């Protein structure tokens, strides 16, 4: 309401963003750098994957969420990890 009366925009922090990261079992086990393209900001990132990461864990990238307004700080980007099953395992599970 104060913003409407005075016309001054108060600082508002940006929202956090949740996205998904799909890894092979080898990438999840070994970890290391992973190239990721953040479409919302048209930005290429190199994400450090910790060795032994498990499905469902999240990687936080501070300040890469939605931009803040009026001088507010940006939100964070959270990448939820999914580990792809090998093709033969997926086919085997389908017929089990």
N, C-alpha and C positions, 0 to 999 in steps of 0.2 A: 504494500500500500504506500509505503514511504517512497518507493521508486516512482510510482505513478504521480504522486503529488510534486516531488522535487525534480523529477526527471534524471536523477542521478542513479546510475546502475551500481548496485552493490556487488562485491565480488562473490562469485558462485563457483564452487569447485566442479570440475568435470566428472562425468560418471565413469565407472569402471566398465570395461568391455570384456566379454567372455568369447573366446574363439576356440577352435579345436586344432590339435596338432597330431597328425597321423605318422607313426614311426614303424619301421620294420622291427622285428624282434632283435636283429643285430644292432641297429641304431640305439634301441632302448638299453640293451645290455652294455654296449661299449661307451655310449655317450659321445660327447664331442660337439663340434660346431654343426649347426643345421641351418640351411638357408630357408627363410620364411618371408613371404610377401604379404604385407599388411595392406589389403585392398582399400580399407576406409581412408587411409592416408597416402596411398600410392607410394609405399615405402618398402625397400628391401631391407630385411633385418638378418643378422646372424645370431641365432639363439644358441646359447651354451646348454647342451643337454647333459645333466649329471649322469654318470654311469649307474646302471641298475635302476633307472626310473621305472615305475610301475604304472599300469593303466589306471586312469582315474586321478593321478596326481596332477597338480597344476603348477605351472611355471609363471611367476609374476615378473612382468616387465614394467617397472615404475615409470609413470609419466607418459605412457604410450596409449592411454585410453582417450576418451573424449576430451577436447580442449575445455578449459575453464572459461567463464565469462566475466568480464569486468575485472580482470586481474586475478581471478581465482586459479588455483593450481589444477593441472590436468589430472584425469583419473588414471588408473592403472590398466594394463592389458594382462589378462589371465589366459594362458593357453592350457586347455585340458588335454592331457596326453591319452591317446588311443594307440594301442599296439595292434598292427594288422597280423592276422593269422596267415601262415604260409598257405598257398593255394591248395596243396594236397590235404592239409589238415581241414580246411574249410569244406572240401568235397567229402572227406571222410565223415565229418560231423553232420553233413546234410543227409547221409544215408544211414546214420546210426540211430 
